[in-house]
Amino acid sequence: MCGQSLEPLGDLPGADLLLRGVDDLESGRDTVEAALVSMAAPRLRQIGIEVPDGRDDEAGHRLYALLAEEDRAGAHSRYNALVGRMVSLARAAEHARSR
């Protein structure tokens, strides 16, 4: 998947977040999706998914801060749900790649 379009990932769980996050990173937007993709970038790159450079080292904290701005009470559960979707995406992409 390295160097290829992200469209083949469109059917995988979490692909919507990945596509929005990549677009936001490329456009310089500071969004939940951009922070999520930045946080997952090392793993995504390892499996061949190109991800624009971002602030990977601070991405987890930024993701939580953005979620807390939207809904402080629900930030923790939403954070865990979003991270879970990225993990599912990475696993599904690895599986698809190994076929």
C-alpha positions as CSV (number, residue, x, y, z in Angstrom):
1,M,0.0,0.0,0.0
2,C,3.0,2.2,0.2
3,G,2.9,4.9,-2.4
4,Q,-0.5,3.9,-3.5
5,S,-3.9,5.6,-3.1
6,L,-5.7,5.2,0.2
7,E,-8.9,4.3,-1.7
8,P,-8.4,0.5,-1.4
9,L,-8.6,1.0,2.4
10,G,-12.1,2.5,2.1
11,D,-13.9,-0.6,3.2
12,L,-11.8,-1.2,6.3
13,P,-13.0,-0.2,9.7
14,G,-11.7,3.2,10.6
15,A,-10.8,4.1,7.0
16,D,-13.1,7.2,7.2
17,L,-11.0,8.5,10.1
18,L,-7.8,7.7,8.3
19,L,-8.8,9.5,5.1
20,R,-10.1,12.6,7.0
21,G,-7.0,12.6,9.2
22,V,-4.6,12.4,6.3
23,D,-6.5,15.2,4.5
24,D,-6.4,17.4,7.6
25,L,-2.7,16.8,8.1
26,E,-2.0,17.7,4.5
27,S,-4.0,20.9,4.9
28,G,-2.5,21.8,8.3
29,R,-5.8,21.5,10.2
30,D,-5.6,20.7,13.9
31,T,-8.5,18.2,14.2
32,V,-9.3,15.1,16.2
33,E,-8.8,13.0,13.1
34,A,-5.4,14.6,12.3
35,A,-4.2,13.9,15.9
36,L,-5.5,10.3,15.7
37,V,-3.6,9.6,12.5
38,S,-0.5,11.3,13.8
39,M,-0.6,9.1,16.9
40,A,-1.0,6.0,14.8
41,A,1.5,7.1,12.1
42,P,4.4,4.9,13.2
43,R,2.3,1.7,13.0
44,L,0.6,2.8,9.8
45,R,3.9,3.6,8.1
46,Q,5.3,0.2,9.3
47,I,2.5,-1.6,7.4
48,G,3.0,0.6,4.3
49,I,0.4,3.3,4.6
50,E,1.8,6.7,3.8
51,V,1.0,9.3,6.5
52,P,2.0,13.0,6.3
53,D,4.4,14.2,8.9
54,G,2.8,15.5,12.0
55,R,3.7,15.9,15.7
56,D,3.7,12.2,16.4
57,D,5.3,12.6,19.9
58,E,2.5,14.8,21.2
59,A,-0.4,13.4,19.2
60,G,-1.9,11.4,22.0
61,H,-2.1,14.3,24.3
62,R,-3.4,16.6,21.6
63,L,-6.1,14.1,20.7
64,Y,-7.3,13.9,24.3
65,A,-7.2,17.7,24.6
66,L,-9.3,18.2,21.4
67,L,-11.8,15.6,22.7
68,A,-12.0,17.2,26.1
69,E,-12.7,20.6,24.4
70,E,-15.7,19.0,22.7
71,D,-17.0,17.0,25.7
72,R,-14.9,16.8,28.8
73,A,-17.1,14.1,30.5
74,G,-16.9,11.8,27.4
75,A,-13.3,12.4,26.4
76,H,-11.8,9.3,27.9
77,S,-14.3,6.8,26.4
78,R,-14.2,8.5,23.0
79,Y,-10.4,8.5,23.1
80,N,-10.4,4.8,23.7
81,A,-13.0,4.1,21.0
82,L,-11.1,6.1,18.4
83,V,-7.8,4.4,19.3
84,G,-9.6,1.1,19.0
85,R,-10.8,1.9,15.5
86,M,-7.3,2.8,14.4
87,V,-6.0,-0.5,15.9
88,S,-8.7,-2.3,13.9
89,L,-7.8,-0.5,10.8
90,A,-4.1,-1.4,11.2
91,R,-4.9,-5.0,11.8
92,A,-7.3,-5.2,8.8
93,A,-4.7,-3.5,6.6
94,E,-2.0,-5.9,7.7
95,H,-4.3,-8.8,7.0
96,A,-5.3,-7.4,3.5
97,R,-1.7,-6.8,2.7
98,S,-0.6,-10.4,3.6
99,R,-3.2,-12.0,1.2
